[in-house]
């Protein structure tokens, strides 16, 4: 029992030391031409931007048009406003719950797929508006809002988890949020009054952007898993032969860095 405890303590210490070493090696504290090339040429950043763009289009759509959609259910403007409150309460609870579980599990990809799947079901119901009752359409708004709200922060955190170094994370976050927030322009122009109450363009395009998020997330997950296997096999160890100044400024390109799903 005592020996097992000692061995466990040693193993834990080695694990922590390994993590601290990897974190130290994955620094990127100097900006130069090589840094700019590594940052702007990183596929992960652009995939992260597409993920965010895809899901935030729906986030903006719900913010802009939920009262309008609710009024199409035959409710007064006042009732449509207060009937939107429970939707956001539910979305808040689910978002916080997913944040806790994804952090404890140290896993993001599955939660992104889950959120996009929930949102997809909601869009499917609304696209069938003439054939479903008012209650189902109201429930669909819960699905869409909860799904996009739980997915949006996870995409931001997932990218940040897989970038090493201050410059990489700073520029990566700026690119992701800048490109993603362009979705506000899209979302504000796809719900055309002439298409009420079906809003085929709004629902269809919103659904398409959700699956842009899914596609980008799948490619992102495939890429980091493949890269981890390459590094485990020593396939990136040649970077250790770089000059010390460059080697200490590799960020997540350092061979010791491991990506998380």
Secondary structure, DSSP 8 states (H G I E B T S, - for coil): -HHHHHHHHHHHHHHHHHHHHHHHHT-----SHHHHHHHHT-HHHHHHHHHHHHHHHHHHHHHHHHHHHHHTTT--HHHHHHHTHHHHHHHHHHHHHHHHHHHHHT--HHHHHHHHHHHHHHHHHHHTGGGS-HHHHHHHHHHHHHHHHHHHHHHHHHHHHT--SHHHHHHHHHHHHHHHTTHHHHHTTS--GGGTTT-HHHHHHHHHHHHHHHHHHHHHHHHHHHHHHHHHTTTTGGGGGS-HHHHTT-GGGSTT-----
